[in-house]
Amino acid sequence: MPRVYVSTVLDAPIDRVWQKIRDFNGLTGWVPAIAASEIDGGEASDRIGIVRTLTLGDGGKIKERLLALDDFTHSVSYSFVESPLPVTGYVSHIRLKPLTMKSGTFVEWSGEYEVTQGDPEDMRKLFADGVYGAGLARLAEILATRA
C-alpha cells in the first residue's frame, strides 16, 4: 500500500496550529485545492463519524469521514467515503508535536491508499505536493501573518 508523508515546522505555537487543523470543516481556509467544504447533515465538525463533502477547484467532490480527533495528542484521522480519484482504502493522519528547543510546531501529514488505475507516482505527487505540501505551505503563510 503506497504511503505519502509530508512534514514541516511551523513558526507558531501548537495551540494556534491545532485550532486550524482540528476544524474538520476548515480546509477551505488553508488547503488551496479545496474550494468548499460542508459537513453532511449540519453536524458539529468535531463529532467522530461525521462526513464532510469537499468541492475541489475543478468541481469534483470528495466525501471524507472523521475517524479520530484527539485534543491531547493533537492528531486527526479521516478516510475517503467517495472520491473521483483512482484510489481505494484511503486513510490520512495529521499529527502535531510541540518543538521543545524553540517555539514552533512540528506537523506531519500522511496518507495510505491503493491506486486502482494510472501511475501510482501521479497519485503520490497529487497528495504530497498538491494537497499536503500546498496546504501546509499555505497554513505557514496564514499563521505568519497573525500575531
Stockholm file with secondary structure:
# STOCKHOLM 1.0

chainA/1-147         MPRVYVSTVLDAPIDRVWQKIRDFNGLTGWVPAIAASEIDGGEASDRIGIVRTLTLGDGGKIKERLLALDDFTHSVSYSFVESPLPVTGYVSHIRLKPLTMKSGTFVEWSGEYEVTQGDPEDMRKLFADGVYGAGLARLAEILATRA
#=GR chainA/1-147 SS CCEEEEEEEESSCHHHHHHHHSCTTCGGGTCTTEEEEEEGGGCCTTSTTCEEEEEETTSCEEEEEEEEEETTTTEEEEEEEECSSSEEEEEEEEEEEECSSSSCEEEEEEEEEEECSSCHHHHHHIIIIIIIIHHHHHHHHHHHHCC
#=GC SS_cons         CCEEEEEEEESSCHHHHHHHHSCTTCGGGTCTTEEEEEEGGGCCTTSTTCEEEEEETTSCEEEEEEEEEETTTTEEEEEEEECSSSEEEEEEEEEEEECSSSSCEEEEEEEEEEECSSCHHHHHHIIIIIIIIHHHHHHHHHHHHCC
//
